[in-house]
């Protein structure tokens, strides 16, 4: 399991991320939260692609 804020590896029993202090969500998150996370992942992927292009080109 990974922190939704910084991506650090966390245990499924952890309530907070040990790296950034973000409060971790429980398994009973609402569908709206899940959709929000999916949007964040897509934005992150776009940013990584953009930054990679700037670095390697």
C-alpha distance matrix in Angstrom:
0.0 3.8 7.0 9.2 12.1 11.9 8.9 8.5 5.9 5.6 6.3 6.3 9.9 9.9 11.9 12.2 10.7 12.8 13.7 14.8 15.1 13.6 13.4 10.1 10.9 11.3 11.1 14.7 14.5 17.7 18.3 19.6 16.3 14.6 17.6 17.4 13.9 15.3 18.2 16.3 14.7 18.3 19.8 17.5 18.4 22.0 22.0 20.7 23.4 26.0 25.2 25.2 28.6 30.0 29.1 30.2 33.2
3.8 0.0 3.8 6.2 8.7 8.1 5.2 5.3 4.5 5.4 8.1 8.9 11.8 10.6 11.9 11.0 8.7 11.0 11.0 11.8 12.7 11.1 11.9 9.1 10.6 12.3 12.8 16.0 15.0 17.9 18.4 19.0 15.5 14.2 16.7 15.8 12.2 13.9 16.3 13.8 12.4 16.1 17.0 14.5 15.9 19.3 18.9 17.7 20.7 23.0 22.0 22.3 25.7 26.9 26.0 27.4 30.4
7.0 3.8 0.0 3.8 5.4 5.7 4.6 5.3 6.4 6.4 9.4 10.2 12.3 10.0 10.3 8.6 6.3 9.2 8.9 8.7 9.5 7.5 8.7 6.7 8.9 11.5 13.1 15.7 14.1 17.0 17.9 17.8 14.1 13.6 16.0 14.3 11.1 13.7 15.4 12.5 12.1 15.8 16.1 13.7 16.0 19.0 18.1 17.5 20.8 22.6 21.5 22.5 25.8 26.5 25.9 27.8 30.6
9.2 6.2 3.8 0.0 3.8 6.1 5.8 8.3 9.9 10.0 12.7 12.7 14.9 12.9 12.3 10.8 9.2 12.4 11.7 10.4 11.1 8.2 9.2 7.5 8.5 11.6 12.9 14.9 12.6 14.7 15.2 14.7 11.1 10.7 12.7 10.7 7.5 10.3 11.7 8.9 9.0 12.8 12.9 11.2 13.7 16.5 15.9 15.9 19.1 20.6 20.1 21.4 24.4 25.1 25.1 27.0 29.5
12.1 8.7 5.4 3.8 0.0 3.8 6.0 8.3 11.0 11.5 14.7 15.2 16.9 14.2 13.2 10.7 8.7 11.5 9.9 7.7 9.2 6.6 9.1 8.9 10.8 14.3 16.2 17.9 15.3 17.3 18.0 16.8 13.2 13.6 14.9 12.2 9.7 12.6 12.9 9.4 10.4 13.7 12.8 10.8 14.0 16.2 14.8 15.1 18.6 19.6 18.6 20.4 23.4 23.6 23.5 25.9 28.3
11.9 8.1 5.7 6.1 3.8 0.0 3.8 5.6 9.1 10.6 14.2 15.7 17.5 14.7 14.5 11.7 8.6 10.3 7.8 6.8 9.5 8.3 11.3 11.1 13.5 16.7 18.4 20.6 18.4 20.7 21.2 20.2 16.7 16.5 17.9 15.4 12.5 14.7 15.2 11.6 11.5 14.8 13.8 10.9 13.7 16.2 14.3 13.8 17.5 18.6 17.0 18.4 21.7 21.8 21.2 23.5 26.3
8.9 5.2 4.6 5.8 6.0 3.8 0.0 3.8 6.5 8.8 12.3 13.7 16.2 14.0 14.7 12.5 9.3 11.1 9.3 9.5 11.8 10.5 12.7 11.3 13.3 15.9 17.0 19.7 17.8 20.2 20.4 20.1 16.7 15.7 17.3 15.6 12.1 13.8 15.0 11.8 10.6 14.0 14.0 10.9 12.8 15.9 14.7 13.5 16.9 18.8 17.4 18.1 21.5 22.3 21.4 23.2 26.1
8.5 5.3 5.3 8.3 8.3 5.6 3.8 0.0 3.8 6.3 10.0 12.3 14.4 12.0 13.4 11.1 7.5 8.3 6.9 8.5 10.7 10.5 12.6 11.3 14.0 16.2 17.6 20.6 19.3 22.2 22.8 22.8 19.2 18.4 20.4 18.8 15.3 17.2 18.7 15.5 14.3 17.8 17.8 14.6 16.4 19.5 18.1 16.5 20.0 21.8 20.1 20.5 24.1 24.7 23.4 25.1 28.3
5.9 4.5 6.4 9.9 11.0 9.1 6.5 3.8 0.0 3.8 7.0 9.6 11.9 10.4 12.6 11.3 8.3 9.0 9.0 11.2 12.5 12.3 13.5 11.4 13.8 15.2 16.1 19.5 18.9 22.1 22.8 23.4 19.8 18.7 21.2 20.1 16.5 18.2 20.3 17.5 16.0 19.6 20.2 17.1 18.4 21.9 20.9 19.1 22.3 24.5 23.0 23.0 26.6 27.5 26.1 27.5 30.8
5.6 5.4 6.4 10.0 11.5 10.6 8.8 6.3 3.8 0.0 3.8 6.5 8.3 6.6 9.1 8.4 6.4 7.5 9.1 11.0 11.1 10.9 11.2 9.0 11.5 12.4 13.7 17.1 17.0 20.4 21.7 22.5 18.8 18.1 21.1 20.0 16.7 18.9 21.2 18.6 17.6 21.3 22.0 19.3 20.9 24.3 23.4 22.1 25.3 27.4 26.0 26.3 29.9 30.7 29.5 31.0 34.2
6.3 8.1 9.4 12.7 14.7 14.2 12.3 10.0 7.0 3.8 0.0 3.8 5.3 5.3 8.7 9.5 8.9 9.8 12.3 14.2 13.5 13.3 12.6 10.0 11.8 11.7 12.6 16.1 16.8 20.5 22.1 23.3 19.9 19.1 22.4 21.8 18.6 20.8 23.5 21.2 20.2 23.9 24.9 22.5 23.9 27.4 26.8 25.5 28.5 30.8 29.6 29.7 33.3 34.3 33.0 34.4 37.6
6.3 8.9 10.2 12.7 15.2 15.7 13.7 12.3 9.6 6.5 3.8 0.0 3.8 5.6 8.2 10.2 10.6 12.5 15.0 16.1 15.0 13.9 12.3 9.1 9.8 8.7 9.1 12.7 13.8 17.5 19.2 20.9 17.7 16.8 20.4 20.2 17.3 19.5 22.4 20.7 19.8 23.5 24.8 22.8 24.2 27.7 27.5 26.5 29.4 31.7 30.9 31.2 34.6 35.7 34.8 36.2 39.2
9.9 11.8 12.3 14.9 16.9 17.5 16.2 14.4 11.9 8.3 5.3 3.8 0.0 3.8 6.5 9.3 10.7 12.1 15.3 16.4 14.5 14.0 12.0 9.6 10.6 9.2 10.5 13.5 15.0 18.8 21.1 22.6 19.4 19.2 22.8 22.4 19.8 22.4 25.1 23.2 22.8 26.5 27.5 25.6 27.3 30.7 30.2 29.4 32.5 34.6 33.6 34.1 37.5 38.4 37.5 39.0 42.1
9.9 10.6 10.0 12.9 14.2 14.7 14.0 12.0 10.4 6.6 5.3 5.6 3.8 0.0 3.8 5.6 7.1 8.6 11.8 12.8 10.7 10.6 8.9 7.2 9.5 9.5 11.8 14.6 15.2 18.9 21.3 22.1 18.7 18.8 22.3 21.2 18.7 21.6 23.8 21.5 21.4 25.2 25.8 23.7 25.8 29.0 28.1 27.4 30.7 32.5 31.3 32.1 35.5 36.1 35.2 37.0 40.1
11.9 11.9 10.3 12.3 13.2 14.5 14.7 13.4 12.6 9.1 8.7 8.2 6.5 3.8 0.0 3.8 7.0 9.3 12.3 12.1 9.3 8.6 6.0 5.2 7.5 8.1 11.3 13.3 13.5 17.0 19.8 20.2 16.7 17.6 21.0 19.6 17.6 20.8 22.7 20.5 21.1 24.8 25.0 23.4 25.9 28.7 27.8 27.6 31.0 32.5 31.4 32.6 35.9 36.3 35.7 37.8 40.6
12.2 11.0 8.6 10.8 10.7 11.7 12.5 11.1 11.3 8.4 9.5 10.2 9.3 5.6 3.8 0.0 3.8 6.3 8.8 8.3 5.5 5.5 4.4 5.2 8.7 10.6 13.8 15.8 15.3 18.6 21.0 20.8 17.1 18.1 21.1 19.2 17.0 20.4 21.8 19.1 19.8 23.5 23.3 21.3 24.1 26.8 25.4 25.2 28.8 30.0 28.6 30.0 33.3 33.5 32.8 35.1 37.9
10.7 8.7 6.3 9.2 8.7 8.6 9.3 7.5 8.3 6.4 8.9 10.6 10.7 7.1 7.0 3.8 0.0 3.8 5.5 5.7 4.7 5.2 6.5 6.6 10.3 12.6 15.3 17.8 16.8 20.0 21.9 21.7 17.8 18.4 21.0 19.0 16.3 19.4 20.8 17.7 18.0 21.7 21.3 18.9 21.6 24.3 22.8 22.2 25.8 27.1 25.5 26.7 30.1 30.3 29.3 31.6 34.5
12.8 11.0 9.2 12.4 11.5 10.3 11.1 8.3 9.0 7.5 9.8 12.5 12.1 8.6 9.3 6.3 3.8 0.0 3.8 6.1 5.7 8.1 9.8 10.3 14.0 16.0 18.6 21.2 20.5 23.8 25.7 25.4 21.6 22.1 24.7 22.6 19.8 22.7 24.0 20.7 20.8 24.4 23.9 21.2 23.7 26.4 24.5 23.7 27.3 28.6 26.5 27.5 31.1 31.0 29.6 31.9 35.0
13.7 11.0 8.9 11.7 9.9 7.8 9.3 6.9 9.0 9.1 12.3 15.0 15.3 11.8 12.3 8.8 5.5 3.8 0.0 3.8 6.0 8.2 11.1 11.8 15.4 17.9 20.4 23.0 21.7 24.7 26.1 25.5 21.8 22.1 24.2 21.8 19.1 21.8 22.6 19.1 19.1 22.5 21.6 18.7 21.3 23.8 21.6 20.7 24.4 25.4 23.1 24.2 27.8 27.5 26.1 28.5 31.6
14.8 11.8 8.7 10.4 7.7 6.8 9.5 8.5 11.2 11.0 14.2 16.1 16.4 12.8 12.1 8.3 5.7 6.1 3.8 0.0 3.8 5.5 9.1 10.6 14.1 17.2 19.9 22.0 20.3 22.9 24.4 23.3 19.6 20.5 22.3 19.5 17.3 20.2 20.6 17.0 17.8 21.1 19.8 17.3 20.3 22.5 20.2 19.9 23.7 24.3 22.3 24.0 27.3 26.8 25.9 28.6 31.4
15.1 12.7 9.5 11.1 9.2 9.5 11.8 10.7 12.5 11.1 13.5 15.0 14.5 10.7 9.3 5.5 4.7 5.7 6.0 3.8 0.0 3.8 6.4 8.7 12.3 15.1 18.3 20.1 18.7 21.5 23.5 22.6 18.9 20.1 22.4 19.7 17.7 21.1 21.7 18.4 19.5 22.9 21.8 19.7 22.9 25.1 23.1 23.1 26.8 27.5 25.7 27.4 30.7 30.3 29.6 32.3 35.0
13.6 11.1 7.5 8.2 6.6 8.3 10.5 10.5 12.3 10.9 13.3 13.9 14.0 10.6 8.6 5.5 5.2 8.1 8.2 5.5 3.8 0.0 3.8 6.1 9.3 12.5 15.6 17.1 15.3 17.9 19.8 18.8 15.1 16.5 18.7 16.0 14.2 17.7 18.3 15.2 16.6 20.0 19.1 17.4 20.6 22.8 21.2 21.5 25.1 25.9 24.6 26.4 29.5 29.4 29.0 31.6 34.2
13.4 11.9 8.7 9.2 9.1 11.3 12.7 12.6 13.5 11.2 12.6 12.3 12.0 8.9 6.0 4.4 6.5 9.8 11.1 9.1 6.4 3.8 0.0 3.8 6.5 9.5 12.9 14.1 12.7 15.5 18.0 17.3 13.7 15.3 18.0 15.7 14.2 17.9 18.9 16.4 17.8 21.3 20.9 19.6 22.6 24.9 23.7 24.2 27.6 28.6 27.6 29.3 32.4 32.5 32.3 34.7 37.3
10.1 9.1 6.7 7.5 8.9 11.1 11.3 11.3 11.4 9.0 10.0 9.1 9.6 7.2 5.2 5.2 6.6 10.3 11.8 10.6 8.7 6.1 3.8 0.0 3.8 6.6 9.7 11.5 10.4 13.6 15.8 15.8 12.1 13.0 16.1 14.5 12.4 15.8 17.5 15.3 16.1 19.8 20.0 18.6 21.2 23.9 23.2 23.3 26.6 28.0 27.2 28.6 31.7 32.3 32.0 34.1 36.7
10.9 10.6 8.9 8.5 10.8 13.5 13.3 14.0 13.8 11.5 11.8 9.8 10.6 9.5 7.5 8.7 10.3 14.0 15.4 14.1 12.3 9.3 6.5 3.8 0.0 3.8 6.7 7.9 6.6 9.9 12.4 12.7 9.3 10.2 13.6 12.6 11.0 14.3 16.3 14.9 15.8 19.2 19.8 19.0 21.4 24.0 23.9 24.3 27.2 28.8 28.5 29.8 32.7 33.6 33.6 35.5 37.9
11.3 12.3 11.5 11.6 14.3 16.7 15.9 16.2 15.2 12.4 11.7 8.7 9.2 9.5 8.1 10.6 12.6 16.0 17.9 17.2 15.1 12.5 9.5 6.6 3.8 0.0 3.8 5.3 6.0 9.8 12.5 13.8 11.0 11.4 15.1 15.0 13.4 16.2 18.7 17.8 18.3 21.6 22.7 22.0 24.0 26.8 27.0 27.1 29.9 31.7 31.6 32.7 35.6 36.6 36.6 38.3 40.8
11.1 12.8 13.1 12.9 16.2 18.4 17.0 17.6 16.1 13.7 12.6 9.1 10.5 11.8 11.3 13.8 15.3 18.6 20.4 19.9 18.3 15.6 12.9 9.7 6.7 3.8 0.0 3.8 5.6 9.1 11.1 13.4 11.1 10.5 14.3 15.1 13.4 15.5 18.5 18.1 18.1 21.2 22.9 22.3 23.8 26.8 27.4 27.4 29.9 32.0 32.2 32.9 35.7 37.2 37.2 38.6 41.0
14.7 16.0 15.7 14.9 17.9 20.6 19.7 20.6 19.5 17.1 16.1 12.7 13.5 14.6 13.3 15.8 17.8 21.2 23.0 22.0 20.1 17.1 14.1 11.5 7.9 5.3 3.8 0.0 3.8 6.5 9.2 11.5 10.0 10.2 13.7 14.7 14.0 16.1 18.8 18.9 19.4 22.2 23.8 23.8 25.5 28.0 28.8 29.3 31.6 33.5 34.0 35.0 37.6 39.0 39.3 40.8 43.0
14.5 15.0 14.1 12.6 15.3 18.4 17.8 19.3 18.9 17.0 16.8 13.8 15.0 15.2 13.5 15.3 16.8 20.5 21.7 20.3 18.7 15.3 12.7 10.4 6.6 6.0 5.6 3.8 0.0 3.8 6.6 8.2 6.3 7.0 10.4 11.0 10.7 13.0 15.3 15.5 16.5 19.1 20.5 20.8 22.6 25.0 25.7 26.5 28.8 30.5 31.0 32.3 34.7 36.0 36.6 38.2 40.2
17.7 17.9 17.0 14.7 17.3 20.7 20.2 22.2 22.1 20.4 20.5 17.5 18.8 18.9 17.0 18.6 20.0 23.8 24.7 22.9 21.5 17.9 15.5 13.6 9.9 9.8 9.1 6.5 3.8 0.0 3.8 5.3 5.3 6.5 8.9 10.0 10.9 12.8 14.6 15.6 17.0 19.0 20.4 21.3 23.1 25.0 26.1 27.3 29.3 30.8 31.7 33.1 35.2 36.6 37.5 39.1 40.8
18.3 18.4 17.9 15.2 18.0 21.2 20.4 22.8 22.8 21.7 22.1 19.2 21.1 21.3 19.8 21.0 21.9 25.7 26.1 24.4 23.5 19.8 18.0 15.8 12.4 12.5 11.1 9.2 6.6 3.8 0.0 3.8 5.4 4.9 6.2 8.6 9.8 10.6 12.5 14.3 15.3 16.8 18.6 19.9 21.2 22.9 24.5 25.8 27.3 29.0 30.3 31.6 33.4 35.0 36.1 37.5 39.0
19.6 19.0 17.8 14.7 16.8 20.2 20.1 22.8 23.4 22.5 23.3 20.9 22.6 22.1 20.2 20.8 21.7 25.4 25.5 23.3 22.6 18.8 17.3 15.8 12.7 13.8 13.4 11.5 8.2 5.3 3.8 0.0 3.8 5.4 5.2 6.2 8.7 9.9 10.7 12.5 14.4 15.6 16.8 18.5 20.2 21.5 22.8 24.5 26.2 27.3 28.7 30.4 32.1 33.4 34.7 36.4 37.7
16.3 15.5 14.1 11.1 13.2 16.7 16.7 19.2 19.8 18.8 19.9 17.7 19.4 18.7 16.7 17.1 17.8 21.6 21.8 19.6 18.9 15.1 13.7 12.1 9.3 11.0 11.1 10.0 6.3 5.3 5.4 3.8 0.0 3.8 5.4 5.0 6.2 8.7 9.9 10.5 12.4 14.4 15.4 16.4 18.5 20.2 21.0 22.5 24.6 25.8 26.7 28.4 30.4 31.6 32.6 34.4 36.0
14.6 14.2 13.6 10.7 13.6 16.5 15.7 18.4 18.7 18.1 19.1 16.8 19.2 18.8 17.6 18.1 18.4 22.1 22.1 20.5 20.1 16.5 15.3 13.0 10.2 11.4 10.5 10.2 7.0 6.5 4.9 5.4 3.8 0.0 3.8 5.4 5.1 6.3 8.8 9.9 10.6 12.6 14.4 15.3 16.7 18.7 20.0 21.1 22.9 24.6 25.7 26.9 28.9 30.5 31.4 32.8 34.5
17.6 16.7 16.0 12.7 14.9 17.9 17.3 20.4 21.2 21.1 22.4 20.4 22.8 22.3 21.0 21.1 21.0 24.7 24.2 22.3 22.4 18.7 18.0 16.1 13.6 15.1 14.3 13.7 10.4 8.9 6.2 5.2 5.4 3.8 0.0 3.8 5.4 5.0 6.3 8.7 9.9 10.8 12.5 14.2 15.5 16.9 18.6 20.1 21.4 22.9 24.5 25.8 27.4 29.0 30.4 31.8 33.1
17.4 15.8 14.3 10.7 12.2 15.4 15.6 18.8 20.1 20.0 21.8 20.2 22.4 21.2 19.6 19.2 19.0 22.6 21.8 19.5 19.7 16.0 15.7 14.5 12.6 15.0 15.1 14.7 11.0 10.0 8.6 6.2 5.0 5.4 3.8 0.0 3.8 5.4 5.1 6.3 8.8 10.0 10.7 12.4 14.4 15.6 16.6 18.5 20.3 21.3 22.5 24.3 26.0 27.2 28.5 30.3 31.6
13.9 12.2 11.1 7.5 9.7 12.5 12.1 15.3 16.5 16.7 18.6 17.3 19.8 18.7 17.6 17.0 16.3 19.8 19.1 17.3 17.7 14.2 14.2 12.4 11.0 13.4 13.4 14.0 10.7 10.9 9.8 8.7 6.2 5.1 5.4 3.8 0.0 3.8 5.4 5.0 6.2 8.7 9.9 10.4 12.3 14.3 15.2 16.4 18.5 19.9 20.8 22.2 24.4 25.7 26.6 28.2 29.9
15.3 13.9 13.7 10.3 12.6 14.7 13.8 17.2 18.2 18.9 20.8 19.5 22.4 21.6 20.8 20.4 19.4 22.7 21.8 20.2 21.1 17.7 17.9 15.8 14.3 16.2 15.5 16.1 13.0 12.8 10.6 9.9 8.7 6.3 5.0 5.4 3.8 0.0 3.8 5.4 5.1 6.4 8.7 9.8 10.7 12.6 14.3 15.4 16.8 18.6 20.0 21.1 22.9 24.6 25.8 27.0 28.5
18.2 16.3 15.4 11.7 12.9 15.2 15.0 18.7 20.3 21.2 23.5 22.4 25.1 23.8 22.7 21.8 20.8 24.0 22.6 20.6 21.7 18.3 18.9 17.5 16.3 18.7 18.5 18.8 15.3 14.6 12.5 10.7 9.9 8.8 6.3 5.1 5.4 3.8 0.0 3.8 5.4 5.2 6.3 8.6 10.0 10.8 12.4 14.3 15.6 16.7 18.4 20.0 21.4 22.9 24.4 25.9 27.0
16.3 13.8 12.5 8.9 9.4 11.6 11.8 15.5 17.5 18.6 21.2 20.7 23.2 21.5 20.5 19.1 17.7 20.7 19.1 17.0 18.4 15.2 16.4 15.3 14.9 17.8 18.1 18.9 15.5 15.6 14.3 12.5 10.5 9.9 8.7 6.3 5.0 5.4 3.8 0.0 3.8 5.5 5.1 6.1 8.6 9.9 10.5 12.2 14.3 15.3 16.2 18.1 20.0 21.0 22.3 24.1 25.5
14.7 12.4 12.1 9.0 10.4 11.5 10.6 14.3 16.0 17.6 20.2 19.8 22.8 21.4 21.1 19.8 18.0 20.8 19.1 17.8 19.5 16.6 17.8 16.1 15.8 18.3 18.1 19.4 16.5 17.0 15.3 14.4 12.4 10.6 9.9 8.8 6.2 5.1 5.4 3.8 0.0 3.8 5.5 5.0 6.2 8.7 9.8 10.5 12.3 14.2 15.2 16.3 18.4 20.0 20.9 22.2 23.9
18.3 16.1 15.8 12.8 13.7 14.8 14.0 17.8 19.6 21.3 23.9 23.5 26.5 25.2 24.8 23.5 21.7 24.4 22.5 21.1 22.9 20.0 21.3 19.8 19.2 21.6 21.2 22.2 19.1 19.0 16.8 15.6 14.4 12.6 10.8 10.0 8.7 6.4 5.2 5.5 3.8 0.0 3.8 5.4 5.1 6.3 8.7 9.9 10.7 12.4 14.3 15.4 16.7 18.6 20.1 21.2 22.4
19.8 17.0 16.1 12.9 12.8 13.8 14.0 17.8 20.2 22.0 24.9 24.8 27.5 25.8 25.0 23.3 21.3 23.9 21.6 19.8 21.8 19.1 20.9 20.0 19.8 22.7 22.9 23.8 20.5 20.4 18.6 16.8 15.4 14.4 12.5 10.7 9.9 8.7 6.3 5.1 5.5 3.8 0.0 3.8 5.5 5.1 6.2 8.7 10.0 10.6 12.2 14.1 15.5 16.6 18.3 20.0 21.0
17.5 14.5 13.7 11.2 10.8 10.9 10.9 14.6 17.1 19.3 22.5 22.8 25.6 23.7 23.4 21.3 18.9 21.2 18.7 17.3 19.7 17.4 19.6 18.6 19.0 22.0 22.3 23.8 20.8 21.3 19.9 18.5 16.4 15.3 14.2 12.4 10.4 9.8 8.6 6.1 5.0 5.4 3.8 0.0 3.8 5.4 5.1 6.1 8.6 9.8 10.4 12.0 14.2 15.3 16.3 18.0 19.7
18.4 15.9 16.0 13.7 14.0 13.7 12.8 16.4 18.4 20.9 23.9 24.2 27.3 25.8 25.9 24.1 21.6 23.7 21.3 20.3 22.9 20.6 22.6 21.2 21.4 24.0 23.8 25.5 22.6 23.1 21.2 20.2 18.5 16.7 15.5 14.4 12.3 10.7 10.0 8.6 6.2 5.1 5.5 3.8 0.0 3.8 5.5 5.2 6.2 8.6 10.0 10.5 12.3 14.4 15.4 16.3 17.9
22.0 19.3 19.0 16.5 16.2 16.2 15.9 19.5 21.9 24.3 27.4 27.7 30.7 29.0 28.7 26.8 24.3 26.4 23.8 22.5 25.1 22.8 24.9 23.9 24.0 26.8 26.8 28.0 25.0 25.0 22.9 21.5 20.2 18.7 16.9 15.6 14.3 12.6 10.8 9.9 8.7 6.3 5.1 5.4 3.8 0.0 3.8 5.5 5.2 6.2 8.7 9.9 10.7 12.5 14.4 15.5 16.3
22.0 18.9 18.1 15.9 14.8 14.3 14.7 18.1 20.9 23.4 26.8 27.5 30.2 28.1 27.8 25.4 22.8 24.5 21.6 20.2 23.1 21.2 23.7 23.2 23.9 27.0 27.4 28.8 25.7 26.1 24.5 22.8 21.0 20.0 18.6 16.6 15.2 14.3 12.4 10.5 9.8 8.7 6.2 5.1 5.5 3.8 0.0 3.8 5.4 5.0 6.0 8.4 9.8 10.6 12.2 14.1 15.2
20.7 17.7 17.5 15.9 15.1 13.8 13.5 16.5 19.1 22.1 25.5 26.5 29.4 27.4 27.6 25.2 22.2 23.7 20.7 19.9 23.1 21.5 24.2 23.3 24.3 27.1 27.4 29.3 26.5 27.3 25.8 24.5 22.5 21.1 20.1 18.5 16.4 15.4 14.3 12.2 10.5 9.9 8.7 6.1 5.2 5.5 3.8 0.0 3.8 5.4 5.2 5.9 8.5 9.9 10.4 11.9 13.8
23.4 20.7 20.8 19.1 18.6 17.5 16.9 20.0 22.3 25.3 28.5 29.4 32.5 30.7 31.0 28.8 25.8 27.3 24.4 23.7 26.8 25.1 27.6 26.6 27.2 29.9 29.9 31.6 28.8 29.3 27.3 26.2 24.6 22.9 21.4 20.3 18.5 16.8 15.6 14.3 12.3 10.7 10.0 8.6 6.2 5.2 5.4 3.8 0.0 3.8 5.6 5.1 6.2 8.7 10.0 10.5 11.7
26.0 23.0 22.6 20.6 19.6 18.6 18.8 21.8 24.5 27.4 30.8 31.7 34.6 32.5 32.5 30.0 27.1 28.6 25.4 24.3 27.5 25.9 28.6 28.0 28.8 31.7 32.0 33.5 30.5 30.8 29.0 27.3 25.8 24.6 22.9 21.3 19.9 18.6 16.7 15.3 14.2 12.4 10.6 9.8 8.6 6.2 5.0 5.4 3.8 0.0 3.8 5.5 5.2 6.4 8.8 10.2 10.6
25.2 22.0 21.5 20.1 18.6 17.0 17.4 20.1 23.0 26.0 29.6 30.9 33.6 31.3 31.4 28.6 25.5 26.5 23.1 22.3 25.7 24.6 27.6 27.2 28.5 31.6 32.2 34.0 31.0 31.7 30.3 28.7 26.7 25.7 24.5 22.5 20.8 20.0 18.4 16.2 15.2 14.3 12.2 10.4 10.0 8.7 6.0 5.2 5.6 3.8 0.0 3.8 5.4 5.1 6.2 8.6 10.0
25.2 22.3 22.5 21.4 20.4 18.4 18.1 20.5 23.0 26.3 29.7 31.2 34.1 32.1 32.6 30.0 26.7 27.5 24.2 24.0 27.4 26.4 29.3 28.6 29.8 32.7 32.9 35.0 32.3 33.1 31.6 30.4 28.4 26.9 25.8 24.3 22.2 21.1 20.0 18.1 16.3 15.4 14.1 12.0 10.5 9.9 8.4 5.9 5.1 5.5 3.8 0.0 3.8 5.4 5.1 6.0 8.2
28.6 25.7 25.8 24.4 23.4 21.7 21.5 24.1 26.6 29.9 33.3 34.6 37.5 35.5 35.9 33.3 30.1 31.1 27.8 27.3 30.7 29.5 32.4 31.7 32.7 35.6 35.7 37.6 34.7 35.2 33.4 32.1 30.4 28.9 27.4 26.0 24.4 22.9 21.4 20.0 18.4 16.7 15.5 14.2 12.3 10.7 9.8 8.5 6.2 5.2 5.4 3.8 0.0 3.8 5.5 5.4 5.6
30.0 26.9 26.5 25.1 23.6 21.8 22.3 24.7 27.5 30.7 34.3 35.7 38.4 36.1 36.3 33.5 30.3 31.0 27.5 26.8 30.3 29.4 32.5 32.3 33.6 36.6 37.2 39.0 36.0 36.6 35.0 33.4 31.6 30.5 29.0 27.2 25.7 24.6 22.9 21.0 20.0 18.6 16.6 15.3 14.4 12.5 10.6 9.9 8.7 6.4 5.1 5.4 3.8 0.0 3.8 5.8 5.7
29.1 26.0 25.9 25.1 23.5 21.2 21.4 23.4 26.1 29.5 33.0 34.8 37.5 35.2 35.7 32.8 29.3 29.6 26.1 25.9 29.6 29.0 32.3 32.0 33.6 36.6 37.2 39.3 36.6 37.5 36.1 34.7 32.6 31.4 30.4 28.5 26.6 25.8 24.4 22.3 20.9 20.1 18.3 16.3 15.4 14.4 12.2 10.4 10.0 8.8 6.2 5.1 5.5 3.8 0.0 3.8 5.9
30.2 27.4 27.8 27.0 25.9 23.5 23.2 25.1 27.5 31.0 34.4 36.2 39.0 37.0 37.8 35.1 31.6 31.9 28.5 28.6 32.3 31.6 34.7 34.1 35.5 38.3 38.6 40.8 38.2 39.1 37.5 36.4 34.4 32.8 31.8 30.3 28.2 27.0 25.9 24.1 22.2 21.2 20.0 18.0 16.3 15.5 14.1 11.9 10.5 10.2 8.6 6.0 5.4 5.8 3.8 0.0 3.8
33.2 30.4 30.6 29.5 28.3 26.3 26.1 28.3 30.8 34.2 37.6 39.2 42.1 40.1 40.6 37.9 34.5 35.0 31.6 31.4 35.0 34.2 37.3 36.7 37.9 40.8 41.0 43.0 40.2 40.8 39.0 37.7 36.0 34.5 33.1 31.6 29.9 28.5 27.0 25.5 23.9 22.4 21.0 19.7 17.9 16.3 15.2 13.8 11.7 10.6 10.0 8.2 5.6 5.7 5.9 3.8 0.0
